[in-house]
C-alpha cells in the first residue's frame, strides 16, 4: 500500500537550507519535523498544516549552530527528536 500526504503551507522565516533536506513524521503520524536554513527545526501539525513548535537557540551543550539543518529523525517510542546540520552537529531534543 502506498499513500501520499501533501501539506501546502507557508510560514515566515522558514527556508529549506539545501536540496537534500529531509523531513520526518512523528511516530504517531501527527507531526512533521523539518529543518530550516537558519539552524532551527520546525514542527508542523499534519491535520492543521500549522507550525506547532520552532526549536532554536539550543545552548545546553555550549553551542548554537546557525548552519542549515539537513535531516531530522524521531525516536520511535518517545518524544525525542534528533536534528543534524551541515556543520556536522547533531542535537537531541527532548520534550518536543
C-alpha positions as CSV (number, residue, x, y, z in Angstrom):
1,X,0.0,0.0,0.0
2,X,1.3,3.4,-0.9
3,X,-0.1,6.8,0.0
4,X,1.0,10.4,0.0
5,X,0.4,13.3,2.4
6,X,0.5,16.7,0.8
7,X,0.6,19.7,3.1
8,X,0.7,23.1,1.5
9,X,1.7,25.8,3.9
10,X,3.7,28.9,4.2
11,X,5.5,30.3,7.3
12,X,7.5,33.5,7.6
13,X,11.1,32.6,8.5
14,X,11.1,29.0,7.2
15,X,13.5,28.3,4.4
16,X,14.8,25.0,3.3
17,X,18.6,25.0,3.6
18,X,19.5,22.5,0.9
19,X,18.1,20.3,-1.8
20,X,18.6,17.1,0.2
21,X,16.9,18.3,3.4
22,X,14.8,15.5,4.9
23,X,11.5,15.9,6.9
24,X,10.2,13.1,9.1
25,X,6.8,12.1,10.6
26,X,6.5,11.7,14.3
27,X,5.8,8.1,15.4
28,X,2.1,8.8,15.9
29,X,1.8,10.5,12.5
30,X,0.5,13.7,13.9
31,X,3.6,15.9,13.3
32,X,6.2,16.6,10.7
33,X,9.7,17.9,11.7
34,X,11.8,19.7,9.1
35,X,15.0,21.7,9.4
36,X,15.4,25.3,8.3
37,X,18.3,27.2,6.7
38,X,18.9,29.2,9.9
39,X,19.6,26.1,12.1
40,X,16.1,25.8,13.6
41,X,13.7,22.9,13.4
42,X,10.0,23.5,12.6
43,X,7.4,21.1,13.8
44,X,4.2,21.2,11.7
45,X,0.8,19.7,12.7
46,X,-0.3,17.3,10.0
47,X,-4.0,17.9,10.5
48,X,-3.8,21.7,10.8
49,X,-0.8,22.4,8.5
50,X,0.3,25.0,11.1
51,X,3.6,25.3,12.9
52,X,3.2,23.9,16.4
53,X,6.8,24.5,17.6
54,X,10.0,26.0,16.5
55,X,13.2,24.6,18.1
56,X,16.1,27.0,18.1
57,X,18.9,28.5,20.1
58,X,19.7,25.2,21.8
59,X,22.6,26.1,24.1
60,X,22.8,23.4,26.7
61,X,25.9,22.0,25.1
62,X,27.6,25.3,24.9
63,X,27.0,26.0,21.2
64,X,24.3,27.4,18.9
65,X,24.5,26.4,15.3
66,X,23.2,28.6,12.5
67,X,24.1,26.0,9.9
68,X,21.2,24.6,7.9
69,X,19.5,21.6,9.4
70,X,19.6,18.8,6.8
71,X,17.8,15.9,8.5
72,X,15.6,15.1,11.4
73,X,14.5,11.8,13.0
74,X,12.1,10.9,15.7
75,X,12.7,8.2,18.3
76,X,10.1,5.5,17.6
77,X,8.9,5.1,21.2
78,X,9.4,8.5,22.8
79,X,9.2,12.3,22.2
80,X,12.9,12.5,21.4
81,X,13.9,14.2,18.1
82,X,17.4,14.4,16.6
83,X,18.5,17.1,14.1
84,X,21.7,17.2,12.1
85,X,23.1,20.2,10.4
86,X,25.6,21.0,7.7
87,X,28.3,21.7,10.2
88,X,28.1,18.0,11.3
89,X,26.5,18.7,14.7
90,X,23.7,16.6,16.0
91,X,21.2,17.8,18.6
92,X,18.9,15.5,20.6
93,X,15.7,17.4,21.5
94,X,13.6,16.2,24.4
95,X,10.1,17.1,25.5
96,X,9.2,18.1,21.9
